[in-house]
Amino acid sequence: MARGRHVSPGALAGLRVLDLSQVLAGPFCTQLLADHGAEVIKIEPPEGDPARRFAPFRADDHERAFGGYFQSINRGKKSVVLDLKAPSGRAALLKLVASADVLVENYRAGVMERLGLGFEVLAQINPRLVYGAIRGFGDPRSGESPYNDWPAFDVVAQAMGGIMGITGPAADVPLKIGPGVGDTVPALMLAFGILAAVRHAERSGQGQFLDISMIDGVLALCERLVHQYSYTGAVAGPEGNGHPLLCPFGLFRAADGWVAVGCPTDKFWVELAQAIGRPELATDPAYATNAARLERRADVTAVVEGFTRSRSKAQIKAIFGGRVPFGPVQDAAEIFNDPHFAARGMLVEVEQPGSARPVTIAGVPVHLSATPGAVRGRSPRLGEHTAQVLAALEADSPL
């Protein structure tokens, strides 16, 4: 949280979210809601969310309340410990449901029903409740998948949803995307669905069940492989660092790494040809159009890399920046030193319990002018807010 700066309550102030989810997909979704002002009450089992035990940890942190993985996606939430296998834990949750707007969980299908806490039960207590579920293969309420009972993590969603099949250096070498997009992309879609359902509940008083299948979310992200197959019968495969429909569009070697260049229009090709000292290529029929360049992809790559290979990323940035769509491939150290991310508030310091120094986590990418979001504090210790929240329940007062 920025020091000395007024923090807006956020566009979602007053929205109460019960977060029963664990690890990444569900918590990433509810973190987005918390960043924009929702009160997110993280309901944890007595042993806590398993992600609390995931590295990395600060070397001087002897408390080990949580590491970087948990800190990054649970900031600004309250932690309440409830044992949902015990009658007292279930009773407390039912009381919380009565005043909640949203509940999010990412258990396997049927777990909440076996606990007596399924949507239909909770909707009787609170008809306005928006119940969001995120599972590997979805919930049977929305469609009976043959895989509804299968467990899944990011790598499974990436594989079955299609993104690995179009990523990689060659046709027979599919590649896992680095970050957990099999979790975070469906989480983004769940956050969108929750807000759509909350809007409906505010107008009608009617809550509803909504669910996201992780592999559905990944497939939606890969929409191009669907329409390519439907229109042409072509099965898209790994495309390396290029693009099947645009040229030049991809990664090119620099003297000290790689740079990304994208020229999807012939206008940008003119700019690029001039920038690399080959203005004649802008009007040469063999290169002047995207269709012509696609037929000579190897030649185009050789021309562009003939320029970039002998220059550093900084030198190329000075020449290409502002003229053609361009960006250096950056590692974490370069991102921390890039003035863009500082100017946009994308590197935020928060307290790390047990450590003498704050840690840095990713900031809020959605910038609203009237009700800006914010990182509203560190992630909670396990059960840090249990007494406060349960006391408020007993007193029937605001949490």
C-alpha angles and dihedrals in degrees: 000000000000112000119236095010127114110247117214115232085235136236091279097050109143094029111123116206126187107206113199093161128114143203111006123323100056096035091050089055095049091044088062089054092047092050088059096049107275117142102239115194108195109210108206132181117243090267092050133229106321088231089072087076096050119109151268103085129175112256092235094046107111094161094065093192086154141330135230095286093060095037092056097057105028102051117137095020133120119235120219121176115218128165101218090188088066124073092234092054093049091047091052091050091051089054090051091049090058091067099032129104098197138022122193127191137163103194121132115277112282099022096106091044091054088053090052090246103107123140095263091055094046093046089060089058095043116015090186093059118126106209114198122190127183118192137160095254103013134251123298089235088071098038136334104249117187085230100051092118096046119109116233142185134184095283091054093049091049091050099046097034092061105246095111091049092062096038127079144069097276143012094265097042112073114187135212114235109243102236120052098265090155085070106028100046093053087045090057089051091049090053089052091048092049093053091047090051092045089053089053092047091051091053099039108021088236121126124195147192119258131176140186125206110213092220090048089054092051092047090052088052088053094052092143094067089056098051093040091056093043095048100038109010088239116144106219116227138184109310102196112217096325137077126249094221106030134057131224093020120129144040127336130187120255127190091261104026137314139316132200119229125179124185105170092159131054089235090064090047088059090053092047093048090053093045092055093046096253103109091155090070089066092070102026106113089221090064109014097095132049090238091055092047092051089058089053099037094141092050092049091049090050091050094050095042090047084068101036100043094069096047134069123243089252092053092048090047090055091052102038102030111114093004105072132010100277142152136166117240100250132200124209094272091052092048091053089053096044110105091214094072093047092049091050095047093242097138110061129180120221135172117270111206110233094021128097094220134051121251130225123239134174115280134223114293097190107084116196116186100212101029108024120191122235144184096259100198142306126311116275129257113245108286093355093145101032096106094044095049097043092046089054089051092053091048091045089229133132112289 
